[in-house]
Amino acid sequence: MLALCFMLLCTPGGATSIPVFSGDGSPPKMFVHEGRQRGVLIDILAYADQHMPDHRMDLKLYP
């Protein structure tokens, strides 16, 4: 997942929306708590999303 973020940061152009799908049952990496997405990878993806103005992370966690 981090390699994907790094590749998108270094590659000009590309898609405007980046879908990211995962299960929500793997704390502390990715999980849902009180209706909010949380975890270490959620924080990393949010950081990457803030620093990629031409792209948008579309994160969906499923049970």
MODELLER restraints for C-alpha pairs under 7 A, 6 or more apart:
rsr = mdl.restraints
at = mdl.atoms
rsr.add(forms.Gaussian(group=physical.xy_distance, feature=features.Distance(at['CA:5:A'], at['CA:48:A']), mean=6.66, stdev=0.5))
rsr.add(forms.Gaussian(group=physical.xy_distance, feature=features.Distance(at['CA:9:A'], at['CA:52:A']), mean=6.58, stdev=0.5))
rsr.add(forms.Gaussian(group=physical.xy_distance, feature=features.Distance(at['CA:15:A'], at['CA:55:A']), mean=6.62, stdev=0.5))
rsr.add(forms.Gaussian(group=physical.xy_distance, feature=features.Distance(at['CA:16:A'], at['CA:54:A']), mean=6.06, stdev=0.5))
rsr.add(forms.Gaussian(group=physical.xy_distance, feature=features.Distance(at['CA:16:A'], at['CA:55:A']), mean=4.40, stdev=0.5))
rsr.add(forms.Gaussian(group=physical.xy_distance, feature=features.Distance(at['CA:16:A'], at['CA:56:A']), mean=5.95, stdev=0.5))
rsr.add(forms.Gaussian(group=physical.xy_distance, feature=features.Distance(at['CA:17:A'], at['CA:55:A']), mean=5.69, stdev=0.5))
rsr.add(forms.Gaussian(group=physical.xy_distance, feature=features.Distance(at['CA:17:A'], at['CA:56:A']), mean=4.79, stdev=0.5))
rsr.add(forms.Gaussian(group=physical.xy_distance, feature=features.Distance(at['CA:17:A'], at['CA:57:A']), mean=6.06, stdev=0.5))
rsr.add(forms.Gaussian(group=physical.xy_distance, feature=features.Distance(at['CA:17:A'], at['CA:58:A']), mean=6.55, stdev=0.5))
rsr.add(forms.Gaussian(group=physical.xy_distance, feature=features.Distance(at['CA:18:A'], at['CA:55:A']), mean=6.93, stdev=0.5))
rsr.add(forms.Gaussian(group=physical.xy_distance, feature=features.Distance(at['CA:18:A'], at['CA:56:A']), mean=5.90, stdev=0.5))
rsr.add(forms.Gaussian(group=physical.xy_distance, feature=features.Distance(at['CA:18:A'], at['CA:57:A']), mean=4.87, stdev=0.5))
rsr.add(forms.Gaussian(group=physical.xy_distance, feature=features.Distance(at['CA:18:A'], at['CA:58:A']), mean=5.74, stdev=0.5))
rsr.add(forms.Gaussian(group=physical.xy_distance, feature=features.Distance(at['CA:19:A'], at['CA:57:A']), mean=6.17, stdev=0.5))
rsr.add(forms.Gaussian(group=physical.xy_distance, feature=features.Distance(at['CA:19:A'], at['CA:58:A']), mean=4.73, stdev=0.5))
rsr.add(forms.Gaussian(group=physical.xy_distance, feature=features.Distance(at['CA:19:A'], at['CA:59:A']), mean=6.12, stdev=0.5))
rsr.add(forms.Gaussian(group=physical.xy_distance, feature=features.Distance(at['CA:20:A'], at['CA:57:A']), mean=6.94, stdev=0.5))
rsr.add(forms.Gaussian(group=physical.xy_distance, feature=features.Distance(at['CA:20:A'], at['CA:58:A']), mean=5.93, stdev=0.5))
rsr.add(forms.Gaussian(group=physical.xy_distance, feature=features.Distance(at['CA:20:A'], at['CA:59:A']), mean=4.75, stdev=0.5))
rsr.add(forms.Gaussian(group=physical.xy_distance, feature=features.Distance(at['CA:20:A'], at['CA:60:A']), mean=6.30, stdev=0.5))
rsr.add(forms.Gaussian(group=physical.xy_distance, feature=features.Distance(at['CA:21:A'], at['CA:59:A']), mean=6.05, stdev=0.5))
rsr.add(forms.Gaussian(group=physical.xy_distance, feature=features.Distance(at['CA:21:A'], at['CA:60:A']), mean=5.08, stdev=0.5))
rsr.add(forms.Gaussian(group=physical.xy_distance, feature=features.Distance(at['CA:21:A'], at['CA:61:A']), mean=5.98, stdev=0.5))
rsr.add(forms.Gaussian(group=physical.xy_distance, feature=features.Distance(at['CA:22:A'], at['CA:60:A']), mean=6.60, stdev=0.5))
rsr.add(forms.Gaussian(group=physical.xy_distance, feature=features.Distance(at['CA:22:A'], at['CA:61:A']), mean=5.03, stdev=0.5))
rsr.add(forms.Gaussian(group=physical.xy_distance, feature=features.Distance(at['CA:22:A'], at['CA:62:A']), mean=6.29, stdev=0.5))
rsr.add(forms.Gaussian(group=physical.xy_distance, feature=features.Distance(at['CA:23:A'], at['CA:61:A']), mean=5.19, stdev=0.5))
rsr.add(forms.Gaussian(group=physical.xy_distance, feature=features.Distance(at['CA:23:A'], at['CA:62:A']), mean=4.72, stdev=0.5))
rsr.add(forms.Gaussian(group=physical.xy_distance, feature=features.Distance(at['CA:23:A'], at['CA:63:A']), mean=5.44, stdev=0.5))
rsr.add(forms.Gaussian(group=physical.xy_distance, feature=features.Distance(at['CA:24:A'], at['CA:30:A']), mean=5.77, stdev=0.5))
rsr.add(forms.Gaussian(group=physical.xy_distance, feature=features.Distance(at['CA:24:A'], at['CA:31:A']), mean=4.16, stdev=0.5))
rsr.add(forms.Gaussian(group=physical.xy_distance, feature=features.Distance(at['CA:24:A'], at['CA:32:A']), mean=5.80, stdev=0.5))
rsr.add(forms.Gaussian(group=physical.xy_distance, feature=features.Distance(at['CA:24:A'], at['CA:61:A']), mean=5.21, stdev=0.5))
rsr.add(forms.Gaussian(group=physical.xy_distance, feature=features.Distance(at['CA:24:A'], at['CA:62:A']), mean=5.47, stdev=0.5))
rsr.add(forms.Gaussian(group=physical.xy_distance, feature=features.Distance(at['CA:24:A'], at['CA:63:A']), mean=5.28, stdev=0.5))
rsr.add(forms.Gaussian(group=physical.xy_distance, feature=features.Distance(at['CA:25:A'], at['CA:31:A']), mean=5.57, stdev=0.5))
rsr.add(forms.Gaussian(group=physical.xy_distance, feature=features.Distance(at['CA:25:A'], at['CA:63:A']), mean=6.58, stdev=0.5))
rsr.add(forms.Gaussian(group=physical.xy_distance, feature=features.Distance(at['CA:27:A'], at['CA:39:A']), mean=6.63, stdev=0.5))
rsr.add(forms.Gaussian(group=physical.xy_distance, feature=features.Distance(at['CA:28:A'], at['CA:39:A']), mean=5.24, stdev=0.5))
rsr.add(forms.Gaussian(group=physical.xy_distance, feature=features.Distance(at['CA:28:A'], at['CA:40:A']), mean=6.34, stdev=0.5))
rsr.add(forms.Gaussian(group=physical.xy_distance, feature=features.Distance(at['CA:29:A'], at['CA:39:A']), mean=4.85, stdev=0.5))
rsr.add(forms.Gaussian(group=physical.xy_distance, feature=features.Distance(at['CA:29:A'], at['CA:40:A']), mean=4.96, stdev=0.5))
rsr.add(forms.Gaussian(group=physical.xy_distance, feature=features.Distance(at['CA:29:A'], at['CA:41:A']), mean=5.37, stdev=0.5))
rsr.add(forms.Gaussian(group=physical.xy_distance, feature=features.Distance(at['CA:30:A'], at['CA:38:A']), mean=5.92, stdev=0.5))
rsr.add(forms.Gaussian(group=physical.xy_distance, feature=features.Distance(at['CA:30:A'], at['CA:39:A']), mean=4.62, stdev=0.5))
rsr.add(forms.Gaussian(group=physical.xy_distance, feature=features.Distance(at['CA:30:A'], at['CA:40:A']), mean=6.71, stdev=0.5))
rsr.add(forms.Gaussian(group=physical.xy_distance, feature=features.Distance(at['CA:30:A'], at['CA:41:A']), mean=6.06, stdev=0.5))
rsr.add(forms.Gaussian(group=physical.xy_distance, feature=features.Distance(at['CA:30:A'], at['CA:42:A']), mean=6.27, stdev=0.5))
rsr.add(forms.Gaussian(group=physical.xy_distance, feature=features.Distance(at['CA:31:A'], at['CA:37:A']), mean=5.92, stdev=0.5))
rsr.add(forms.Gaussian(group=physical.xy_distance, feature=features.Distance(at['CA:31:A'], at['CA:38:A']), mean=5.45, stdev=0.5))
rsr.add(forms.Gaussian(group=physical.xy_distance, feature=features.Distance(at['CA:31:A'], at['CA:39:A']), mean=6.11, stdev=0.5))
rsr.add(forms.Gaussian(group=physical.xy_distance, feature=features.Distance(at['CA:32:A'], at['CA:38:A']), mean=5.84, stdev=0.5))
rsr.add(forms.Gaussian(group=physical.xy_distance, feature=features.Distance(at['CA:49:A'], at['CA:56:A']), mean=5.98, stdev=0.5))
rsr.add(forms.Gaussian(group=physical.xy_distance, feature=features.Distance(at['CA:49:A'], at['CA:57:A']), mean=5.87, stdev=0.5))
